[in-house]
Amino acid sequence: MGSQGAQLEEALSRQAQEAGIALLGPNCLGLINTDPALSMNASFARSMAQPGNIAFISQSGALCTSILDYARANLIGFSKFISFGNKSDVDELDLLQYLAGDPQTEVILMYIEELSEGQRFIHLARQITAEQGQHNKPILAIKTGRTPEGASAAASHTGSLAGTDEVYDTIMSQAGVLRVDTVQELFGYAVAFASQPMPKGARVAIVTNAGGPGIMTTDACVRQGLQLARFGEETRARMAASLPPEASLKNPIDLIGDARSERYAAALQAVLEDEDTDSALVILTPQTMTDIEEVARVVARFSQRRVKPVLASFMGGLDVAAGVEILRQGGVPHYPFPEEGARVLRAMWQYSQWRERPRTEERIFSVDRARANSLLSGALGQGRRQLSESEALEVLEAYGFPVPRRGLARSRGEVEAVCAAVGFPVVMKIASPDILHKTDVGGVAVLEELESDFQSHGGVGVHFRPIEPTDEPLLQELFYRSSEKTIYLRFFSHLKAMPHRRAQQFVAIDYQRHLALVGMVPEGERQVIIAVGRYHLDPATNWADCAFMVRDDWQDKGVGSYLVGRLIEIARHRGIEGMSADVLVENTRMMHVFHLCAPGPIQSRFEEGAYHISFALEPGQSPTS
């Protein structure tokens, strides 16, 4: 524990390396190898794991004991079961490399709190999951520390340096690793991946003895992005010969309540031989006439053919327990409710798509690694866990990313020189190692070149400035205080609300290609937005799309004309060649504003109830659209 424990761990690791010994742990449970030639239990586990084709590696030792107990109760076997703890020597990459060539392992499960080397993990995992032809193996992973609190707990548990969760999502996606959220999901997926072939498509056949669960399963499959298989005439004819007239031959196939095992066998035989079926999900509800155990044997028989994946959901508890046991003994993935089965089929199809994806050429870019390493090492040497914004931009530059022009002004007197070097418009941000989130302390401001004041026709002053991320609540308030007609004329639809994600898109601007101005007026002791206008530049044409909106009680006061005029003035100053807009036929006010503000003639094209207008910002230019 603490610094003394870290020193002891380092010393142990050094001695193992000097002796040429691979060290597992410390702070781990150990390892179990169920290969009959070895049958080794070098762990603190109370009992041996059952043999199987699933390998499990975990950074947590205590979790392993619980999982072993869970696996025994659910007849889940393992090829290898390894806890690697603090990984002072052997880490998850070494274990993945070993399991990739292990003939007893067909599926790899991981519990990790952090990855040692993200880039190496991606390359290695891609080789395992998809690049080894017929020998590829699925990797399913739980990555904990998704929340800040969880990351903090991981750090104290195994000393893990948990990174941003979105980064891990990206790493897993690029590596072809399927990330799950719970241990139950992990093993629910694993038993299907370990016992069934991968589906060649997303088309699912549902076989059930009850209409309600069939509908439930249909909804679950569609929500997961799967499709209902459409059976051909021959398939329906084969089922019609064996099923009663009242049975439904459409998907889902309803064998009706008195269905016995013969009907299940006839339906499964027909749909699994249909070329338009990729997988089957078998549903059973315990009814008086149902021979549950015989149905289970039928499902197991078809599942063991491994032609197409067959999953089952025997819904219930005590009444179906014997049948569920037969399914498990027969290697049929079983789920208490069909929604989980649909999720598993979606994961299998997702992995199948990854495995069969078109291969793309790996491009190598020239980067300045020395510069990036110097910046990162310098920050770590100072005991910092974050880079400053300027340092982060330098790292991006070292890797060839385009970044904004910038400069650091250490005093008021240096501001003018930095602005002249960077060019307008200028966004000013506070630079302090003690302040990461600048907007929280008012540490971001746009120079007043883009700000202006206007005296409305009613004599009230309106202040115009660029929109800011913190304006989202005020923007939503503008939306709610505008009439349905104004909303419709601006957005071309009868929106009832402005969702958070859409509002974020409005306030997140880069001040270059995308600029938005808001008109602010005082109401009581606060400022509110009464108008918003924006343009979005297409760099390929150097033309900008423009739109604006004014609150109903501020219309016909010159606000809209001034706002559009300011946008045009700024765009011309920046060298933008022209503007375009889409205006509904009935929006005569907006059309009047554009005619009033455009510096030259307006080109107009009528399309589906709206005019697409465009005008050049400088004489002699021609519209591009």
Secondary structure, DSSP 8 states (H G I E B T S, - for coil): -HHHHHHHHHHHHHHHHHHT-----SSS-EEEE--TTT-EEEES-SS---EEEEEEEES-HHHHHHHHHHHHHTT--EEEEEE-TT-SSS-HHHHHHHHHT-TT-SEEEEEES--S-HHHHHHHHHHHHTTTGGG---EEEEE---SHHHHHHHHHHH------HHHHHHHHHHHT-EE-SSHHHHHHHHHHHHHS---SSSEEEEEES-HHHHHHHHHHHHHTT-EE----HHHHHHHHHHS-TTSB-SSSEE--TT--HHHHHHHHHHHHT-TT--EEEEEE---TT--HHHHHHHHHHHHTT-SS-EEEEE-SSTTTHHHHHHHHHTT--B-SSHHHHHHHHHHHHHHHHHHTS-----------HHHHHHHHHHHHHTT-SS--HHHHHHHHHHTT---------SSHHHHHHHHHHH-SS-EEE---TT-S-GGGGT-EEE-GGG-EEEE-TTS-EEEEEE--GGGHHHHHHHHHTS-HHHHHHHHSS--S---HHHHHHHH---SSSEEEEEEEEEETTEEEEEEEEEEEEETTTTEEEEEEEE-GGGTTSSHHHHHHHHHHHHHHHTT--EEEEEEETT-HHHHHHHHHH-SS--EEEEETTEEEEEEESSTT-----
